[in-house]
């Protein structure tokens, strides 16, 4: 099997396991919105976003090391898993400091509605961090040692269990935010139990005899990822927090509704990135690695642009069908959220260069540039344009990160990003976004969008044909 088929096969397997499960969550979105309301929907996303940050901090982002060292066959898998789990368990124990810390912050800023919310759910947030961190470390190790199908099955199982618990706790017992969080916690516990037995994880546990050099190597790789994770967190979720703090939880809930369907692009890209990172690490010493990166990125960016254009074509219809009535005007905020997600995908692809070459400090610096610009622009633009300002700020931040990473990674891998095609594709998406946000006449709306979608497909059609040819070749193209 050539390298392109391997990449495609891993992407398909991961996609079957994860995209279907994520789609179930999207289909449930209207029920969540109806159960929680605008304010509750905004609150629950702030709690989950906080827990996500705590998971990265508590575990020292060791999941990055588990993937990087687990895939590389020169390292002992028992050492990788045991070191990863010991770091995870030590970190989640330290996460309990969040409870007194959030209480102290509430005393300092007693009128901050976000801090008051987090204080009310502090212990539940910590439990969310504990179960989520352990589940993540187990799942990432399973994927890193090549059990891609099992990893995919676990994704489906976790989502199904989450929905079952949601039906019981959120809809049957009307537990609101409490029910939503408990559903995630219980489904993560089910996942850990499943992976422990299905992947026989106990055979990888080393009680005594941890390799200190291996421990240091894994820490050297993952610790710079902590600020990187913080920076990505700032860029991805500071919008929600700042909207909540500046204009209220209801506006935050509306922004989350506008982001849900665009996030499907990010999910698809994330599935591909998981497979791509495996290939990038495996092929890092190949003489044709630059050609490999160029070919894959050309196909990847074409796929992302076509999917984004298709989403803008139907975004208003999707929100009308799947969102609760109070959220149906959210579509006007979606275009710049879609553009943000598009460039998030490109930034993540460039980040694979840092992973394969173990340049995690560069990843941190480039993410930091984007985070700083995002905060500054959010402060200004949310005040000027409200929810729309947050979406614009996020888009510009990801463009900045991409430009910086494209220039920086060029020093590591001589990759052609196809700049001219990217500029035309971006212009087409921006034009489609203007139609979505500004045009009210249905006939003009859909004719204009359909025409620009067709132009996007035509522009990227050749890359699709090249992808098919590469998959059909028996030998690797040089």
C-alpha positions as CSV (number, residue, x, y, z in Angstrom):
1,X,0.0,0.0,0.0
2,X,1.5,3.4,-1.0
3,X,1.7,6.2,1.5
4,X,-1.4,8.0,0.1
5,X,-3.5,4.9,0.4
6,X,-2.3,4.4,4.0
7,X,-3.2,8.0,4.8
8,X,-6.6,7.6,3.1
9,X,-7.3,4.2,4.9
10,X,-6.5,5.6,8.3
11,X,-8.7,8.7,7.6
12,X,-11.6,6.6,6.5
13,X,-11.4,4.3,9.6
14,X,-11.2,7.2,12.0
15,X,-13.9,9.0,10.1
16,X,-16.3,6.1,10.4
17,X,-15.7,6.0,14.1
18,X,-15.8,9.7,14.9
19,X,-17.8,11.6,12.3
20,X,-20.9,9.6,12.7
21,X,-20.7,10.0,16.5
22,X,-20.2,13.8,16.1
23,X,-23.1,14.0,13.7
24,X,-25.3,12.4,16.4
25,X,-24.4,15.3,18.7
26,X,-25.3,17.8,16.0
27,X,-28.6,16.1,15.5
28,X,-29.2,16.4,19.3
29,X,-28.3,20.1,19.3
30,X,-31.9,21.3,19.1
31,X,-32.9,19.2,22.1
32,X,-30.0,20.5,24.1
33,X,-30.9,24.1,23.2
34,X,-34.6,23.5,24.1
35,X,-33.7,21.9,27.4
36,X,-31.0,24.4,28.5
37,X,-32.3,27.6,26.8
38,X,-30.1,30.4,25.5
39,X,-28.6,31.2,28.9
40,X,-28.0,27.6,29.9
41,X,-26.6,26.7,26.5
42,X,-24.1,29.5,26.9
43,X,-23.3,28.5,30.5
44,X,-22.6,24.9,29.7
45,X,-20.2,25.7,27.0
46,X,-18.2,28.0,29.3
47,X,-17.9,25.2,31.9
48,X,-16.8,22.7,29.3
49,X,-14.3,25.2,27.8
50,X,-12.8,25.7,31.3
51,X,-12.5,22.0,31.9
52,X,-10.8,21.6,28.5
53,X,-8.1,24.1,29.6
54,X,-7.7,22.5,33.0
55,X,-7.2,19.1,31.3
56,X,-4.2,20.5,29.3
57,X,-2.7,22.1,32.3
58,X,-3.2,19.3,34.7
59,X,-1.8,16.6,32.4
60,X,1.1,18.7,31.1
61,X,-0.4,18.0,27.6
62,X,1.2,14.6,27.9
63,X,-1.2,13.3,25.3
64,X,1.0,14.9,22.7
65,X,3.9,12.9,23.9
66,X,1.9,9.7,24.0
67,X,1.0,10.1,20.3
68,X,4.5,11.2,19.2
69,X,6.5,8.5,21.1
70,X,3.8,5.8,20.8
71,X,3.8,5.9,17.0
72,X,7.7,5.9,16.8
73,X,8.7,2.2,16.9
74,X,12.1,3.0,18.5
75,X,10.4,3.5,21.9
76,X,9.0,1.0,24.3
77,X,5.2,1.1,24.4
78,X,5.1,0.0,28.0
79,X,7.2,3.0,29.0
80,X,5.2,5.4,26.9
81,X,1.8,4.2,28.4
82,X,3.0,4.0,32.0
83,X,4.8,7.4,31.9
84,X,1.8,9.0,30.2
85,X,-0.7,7.6,32.8
86,X,1.5,8.5,35.8
87,X,1.8,12.0,34.6
88,X,-2.0,12.1,33.9
89,X,-2.9,10.8,37.4
90,X,-0.5,13.2,39.1
91,X,-1.9,16.1,37.2
92,X,-5.6,15.4,37.8
93,X,-4.8,15.2,41.5
94,X,-3.4,18.7,41.3
95,X,-6.5,19.9,39.4
96,X,-8.4,19.9,42.7
97,X,-6.6,23.2,43.4
98,X,-9.1,24.7,41.0
99,X,-11.8,24.7,43.7
100,X,-10.1,27.1,46.2
101,X,-8.6,29.1,43.3
102,X,-11.9,29.8,41.7
103,X,-13.3,30.7,45.1
104,X,-10.5,33.2,45.6
105,X,-11.1,34.8,42.2
106,X,-14.8,35.2,43.0
107,X,-13.8,37.1,46.2
108,X,-11.6,39.4,44.2
109,X,-14.2,39.9,41.4
110,X,-17.6,39.2,43.0
111,X,-19.6,40.7,40.1
112,X,-18.1,38.5,37.3
113,X,-20.9,36.3,36.1
114,X,-18.5,33.8,34.5
115,X,-16.5,33.2,37.6
116,X,-19.6,32.9,39.7
117,X,-20.9,30.2,37.3
118,X,-17.6,28.3,37.5
119,X,-17.6,28.4,41.3
120,X,-21.0,26.8,41.4
121,X,-19.8,23.9,39.3
122,X,-16.2,23.8,40.6
123,X,-16.2,20.2,42.0
124,X,-18.1,18.8,39.0
125,X,-15.6,20.5,36.7
126,X,-12.8,18.8,38.5
127,X,-14.5,15.4,38.1
128,X,-15.0,16.2,34.4
129,X,-11.2,16.9,34.2
130,X,-10.3,13.6,36.0
131,X,-12.4,11.3,33.9
132,X,-11.7,13.2,30.6
133,X,-8.0,13.2,31.1
134,X,-7.7,9.5,31.9
135,X,-10.0,8.6,28.9
136,X,-8.0,10.8,26.6
137,X,-4.6,9.3,27.6
138,X,-5.9,5.7,27.2
139,X,-7.5,6.5,23.8
140,X,-4.5,8.3,22.4
141,X,-2.2,5.4,23.4
142,X,-4.5,2.9,21.7
143,X,-4.4,5.0,18.5
144,X,-0.6,5.5,18.7
145,X,0.1,1.8,18.8
146,X,-1.9,1.2,15.6
147,X,-5.3,0.1,17.0
148,X,-7.1,2.6,14.8
149,X,-10.3,0.6,14.4
150,X,-10.6,0.1,18.1
151,X,-10.0,3.8,18.7
152,X,-12.8,4.5,16.2
153,X,-15.2,2.0,17.9
154,X,-14.5,3.7,21.2
155,X,-15.5,7.1,19.7
156,X,-18.8,5.7,18.7
157,X,-19.4,4.0,22.1
158,X,-18.5,7.1,24.0
159,X,-21.0,9.2,22.0
160,X,-23.8,6.7,22.2
161,X,-23.4,6.4,25.9
162,X,-23.2,10.2,26.3
163,X,-26.6,10.5,24.4
164,X,-28.2,7.8,26.5
165,X,-27.1,9.4,29.7
166,X,-28.3,12.8,28.4
167,X,-31.7,11.4,27.6
168,X,-32.0,10.0,31.1
169,X,-30.4,12.9,33.1
170,X,-31.2,15.9,31.0
171,X,-34.6,15.1,29.6
172,X,-36.1,12.6,32.0
173,X,-34.9,14.1,35.2
174,X,-34.5,17.7,34.0
175,X,-31.1,18.1,35.7
176,X,-30.0,20.9,33.3
177,X,-26.3,21.8,33.4
178,X,-25.7,19.1,36.1
179,X,-27.3,16.4,33.9
180,X,-25.2,17.5,30.9
181,X,-21.9,17.3,32.7
182,X,-22.7,14.0,34.5
183,X,-23.5,12.5,31.1
184,X,-20.1,13.3,29.8
185,X,-18.4,12.1,33.0
186,X,-20.3,8.7,32.9
187,X,-19.6,8.2,29.2
188,X,-15.9,8.8,29.8
189,X,-15.9,6.2,32.6
190,X,-17.5,3.7,30.2
191,X,-14.8,4.4,27.6
192,X,-12.0,3.8,30.1
193,X,-13.5,0.5,31.1
194,X,-14.0,-0.6,27.5
195,X,-10.4,0.4,26.4
196,X,-8.9,-1.3,29.4
197,X,-10.3,-4.6,28.5
198,X,-10.5,-4.4,24.7
199,X,-6.9,-3.1,24.2
200,X,-5.6,-5.1,27.2
201,X,-4.0,-1.9,28.6
202,X,-3.0,-3.6,31.9
203,X,-0.2,-5.4,30.0
204,X,1.4,-2.0,29.3
205,X,1.5,-0.9,33.0
206,X,4.9,-0.7,34.6
207,X,4.7,-0.4,38.4
208,X,8.4,-0.1,39.0
209,X,11.3,0.6,36.6
210,X,10.2,3.8,34.8
211,X,12.9,4.9,32.3
212,X,14.1,8.3,33.6
213,X,15.6,9.3,30.3
214,X,12.3,8.4,28.6
215,X,10.4,10.4,31.2
216,X,12.6,13.4,30.6
217,X,12.3,13.1,26.8
218,X,8.5,12.9,26.9
219,X,8.4,15.9,29.3
220,X,10.7,17.9,27.1
221,X,8.4,17.3,24.2
222,X,5.0,17.9,25.9
223,X,5.8,20.7,28.4
224,X,6.2,23.4,25.6
225,X,2.8,22.1,24.4
226,X,1.2,23.4,27.6
227,X,1.4,27.1,26.6
228,X,0.6,26.0,23.1
229,X,-2.6,24.4,24.4
230,X,-3.4,27.5,26.4
231,X,-2.9,29.7,23.4
232,X,-5.2,27.5,21.3
233,X,-7.7,27.6,24.1
234,X,-7.6,31.4,24.1
235,X,-8.1,31.6,20.4
236,X,-10.8,29.0,20.2
237,X,-12.9,29.8,23.3
238,X,-12.0,33.2,24.5
239,X,-14.7,34.5,22.1
240,X,-17.3,32.6,24.2
241,X,-15.9,33.8,27.5
242,X,-15.6,37.4,26.4
243,X,-19.0,37.5,24.8
244,X,-20.4,36.1,28.1
245,X,-18.6,38.6,30.2
246,X,-19.2,41.6,28.0
247,X,-22.7,41.1,26.6
248,X,-24.2,38.1,28.5
249,X,-24.7,34.3,28.4
250,X,-27.6,34.5,25.9
251,X,-25.3,36.1,23.3
252,X,-22.7,33.4,24.1
253,X,-25.3,30.7,23.5
254,X,-26.2,32.3,20.2
255,X,-22.5,32.4,19.2
256,X,-22.2,28.7,20.1
257,X,-25.2,27.9,17.9
258,X,-23.6,29.7,15.0
259,X,-20.4,27.7,15.6
260,X,-21.9,24.2,15.8
261,X,-22.2,23.4,12.1
262,X,-18.9,25.1,11.1
263,X,-17.3,22.9,13.8
264,X,-18.2,19.9,11.6
265,X,-15.4,21.1,9.2
266,X,-13.0,21.2,12.1
267,X,-14.1,17.7,13.2
268,X,-13.5,16.3,9.7
269,X,-10.1,18.1,9.6
270,X,-9.3,16.7,13.0
271,X,-10.0,13.2,11.8
272,X,-7.7,13.7,8.9
273,X,-5.1,15.3,11.1
274,X,-5.0,12.3,13.4
275,X,-4.2,10.1,10.4
276,X,-1.9,12.7,8.8
277,X,0.2,13.0,12.0
278,X,0.8,9.2,11.9
279,X,1.9,9.5,8.3
280,X,4.0,12.7,8.9
281,X,5.9,11.0,11.7
282,X,6.4,7.8,9.8
283,X,7.6,9.6,6.6
284,X,9.8,12.2,8.4
285,X,13.0,10.8,7.1
286,X,11.8,10.2,3.6
287,X,13.8,11.8,0.7
288,X,10.5,12.8,-0.9
289,X,8.9,14.2,2.2
290,X,8.6,17.7,0.7
291,X,6.7,16.4,-2.3
292,X,4.5,14.3,0.0
293,X,3.6,17.4,2.1
294,X,2.9,19.5,-1.0
295,X,0.7,16.9,-2.6
296,X,-1.3,16.2,0.6
297,X,-1.7,19.9,1.5
298,X,-3.0,20.7,-2.0
299,X,-5.6,18.0,-1.8
300,X,-6.4,18.9,1.8
301,X,-7.0,22.6,1.2
302,X,-9.2,21.9,-1.8
303,X,-11.3,19.5,0.2
304,X,-11.6,22.1,3.1
305,X,-12.6,24.9,0.7
306,X,-15.3,22.8,-1.1
307,X,-16.8,21.5,2.2
308,X,-16.8,25.1,3.6
309,X,-18.5,26.4,0.5
310,X,-21.1,23.6,0.6
311,X,-21.8,24.5,4.3
312,X,-22.3,28.2,3.5
313,X,-24.7,27.1,0.7
314,X,-27.0,25.3,3.2
315,X,-26.2,26.9,6.6
316,X,-29.4,28.9,6.9
317,X,-31.5,25.8,6.1
318,X,-29.5,23.6,8.6
319,X,-30.0,26.1,11.4
320,X,-33.7,26.4,10.7
321,X,-34.1,22.6,10.8
322,X,-31.8,21.6,13.7
323,X,-31.7,24.6,16.1
324,X,-34.4,25.6,18.5
325,X,-36.6,28.6,17.5
326,X,-34.7,31.1,19.7
327,X,-31.5,30.3,17.9
328,X,-32.6,30.4,14.3
329,X,-31.1,33.9,13.6
330,X,-27.7,32.5,14.4
331,X,-26.9,31.8,10.7
332,X,-26.0,35.5,10.1
333,X,-22.9,35.0,12.3
334,X,-21.8,31.8,10.7
335,X,-19.7,33.0,7.7
336,X,-16.7,34.3,9.6
337,X,-16.9,31.3,12.0
338,X,-16.7,29.1,8.9
339,X,-13.7,31.1,7.7
340,X,-12.1,30.8,11.1
341,X,-12.5,27.0,11.0
342,X,-11.0,26.8,7.5
343,X,-7.8,28.5,8.6
344,X,-7.8,26.5,11.8
345,X,-7.5,23.4,9.6
346,X,-4.6,24.9,7.7
347,X,-2.8,25.9,11.0
348,X,-3.3,22.4,12.3
349,X,-1.8,21.0,9.1
350,X,1.3,23.2,9.5
351,X,1.5,22.2,13.1
352,X,2.1,18.6,12.0
353,X,5.5,19.7,10.7
354,X,6.4,20.7,14.3
355,X,5.1,17.4,15.7
356,X,7.1,15.3,13.2
357,X,10.3,17.3,13.7
358,X,9.8,17.7,17.5
359,X,9.8,21.5,17.2
360,X,7.2,22.0,19.9
361,X,8.6,25.4,21.0
362,X,8.0,26.8,17.6
363,X,4.4,25.6,17.8
364,X,4.0,27.4,21.1
365,X,5.4,30.7,19.8
366,X,3.3,30.7,16.6
367,X,0.1,30.0,18.7
368,X,1.1,32.7,21.1
369,X,1.2,35.3,18.4
370,X,-2.4,34.3,17.4
371,X,-3.7,34.3,21.0
372,X,-2.4,37.8,21.7
373,X,-3.9,39.2,18.5
374,X,-7.2,37.4,19.3
375,X,-7.6,38.9,22.7
376,X,-6.8,42.4,21.5
377,X,-9.2,42.2,18.6
378,X,-11.9,40.6,20.7
379,X,-11.8,43.5,23.2
380,X,-12.2,46.0,20.4
381,X,-14.5,44.2,18.0
382,X,-17.0,42.8,20.5
383,X,-17.6,46.3,21.8
384,X,-18.0,47.5,18.2
385,X,-20.0,44.7,16.6
386,X,-21.1,42.3,19.3
387,X,-21.2,38.6,18.4
388,X,-20.2,39.4,14.8
389,X,-17.0,41.1,16.1
390,X,-15.9,37.9,17.9
391,X,-16.2,35.9,14.7
392,X,-14.2,38.4,12.7
393,X,-11.5,38.6,15.4
394,X,-11.2,34.8,15.4
395,X,-10.9,34.7,11.6
396,X,-8.1,37.3,11.5
397,X,-6.2,35.5,14.3
398,X,-6.1,32.2,12.5
399,X,-5.0,33.9,9.3
400,X,-2.1,35.5,11.2
401,X,-1.1,32.1,12.7
402,X,-1.3,30.4,9.3
403,X,0.9,33.1,7.6
404,X,3.5,32.9,10.4
405,X,3.5,29.0,10.4
406,X,3.7,28.8,6.6
407,X,6.8,31.0,6.6
408,X,8.4,29.2,9.6
409,X,7.7,25.6,8.5
410,X,9.1,26.4,5.0
411,X,12.5,26.3,6.8
412,X,11.9,22.8,7.9
413,X,10.0,21.3,4.9
414,X,10.1,22.9,1.5
415,X,6.4,22.8,0.9
416,X,4.4,24.6,-1.8
417,X,1.1,25.8,-0.3
418,X,-0.5,26.9,-3.6
419,X,-0.9,30.5,-2.5
420,X,-2.7,31.8,-5.6
421,X,-5.3,29.1,-5.4
422,X,-5.7,29.8,-1.7
423,X,-6.3,33.5,-2.3
424,X,-9.0,32.9,-4.9
425,X,-10.7,30.2,-2.7
426,X,-10.7,32.6,0.3
427,X,-12.2,35.4,-1.8
428,X,-15.0,33.1,-3.0
429,X,-15.9,32.1,0.6
430,X,-15.8,35.7,1.8
431,X,-18.2,36.6,-1.1
432,X,-20.5,33.7,-0.1
433,X,-20.4,34.9,3.5
434,X,-21.5,38.4,2.5
435,X,-24.5,36.9,0.7
436,X,-25.4,34.8,3.8
437,X,-25.2,37.7,6.2
438,X,-26.7,40.5,4.0
439,X,-29.0,39.2,1.3
440,X,-32.7,38.7,2.4
441,X,-34.3,37.9,-1.0
442,X,-34.4,34.0,-1.2
443,X,-34.1,33.8,-4.9
444,X,-31.0,36.1,-5.1
445,X,-29.7,34.4,-2.0
446,X,-29.6,30.8,-3.4
447,X,-28.7,31.7,-7.0
448,X,-25.7,33.7,-5.9
449,X,-24.6,31.0,-3.4
450,X,-25.0,28.2,-5.9
451,X,-23.0,30.1,-8.6
452,X,-20.1,30.7,-6.2
453,X,-20.2,27.2,-4.9
454,X,-20.0,25.9,-8.5
455,X,-17.0,28.2,-9.0
456,X,-15.3,26.8,-5.9
457,X,-15.8,23.2,-7.1
458,X,-14.4,24.0,-10.5
459,X,-11.4,25.7,-9.1
460,X,-10.5,22.7,-6.9
461,X,-11.7,19.9,-9.3
462,X,-8.2,19.2,-10.7
463,X,-6.9,18.5,-7.2
464,X,-9.6,16.0,-6.6
465,X,-8.7,14.2,-9.8
466,X,-5.0,14.1,-8.7
467,X,-6.0,12.6,-5.4
468,X,-7.8,9.8,-7.1
469,X,-4.8,9.1,-9.4
470,X,-2.4,9.0,-6.4
471,X,-4.6,6.5,-4.6
472,X,-4.8,4.3,-7.6
473,X,-1.0,4.2,-8.2
474,X,0.8,1.1,-7.0
475,X,4.1,2.9,-6.7
476,X,4.8,6.1,-4.8
477,X,5.0,9.2,-7.0
478,X,8.4,10.8,-6.7
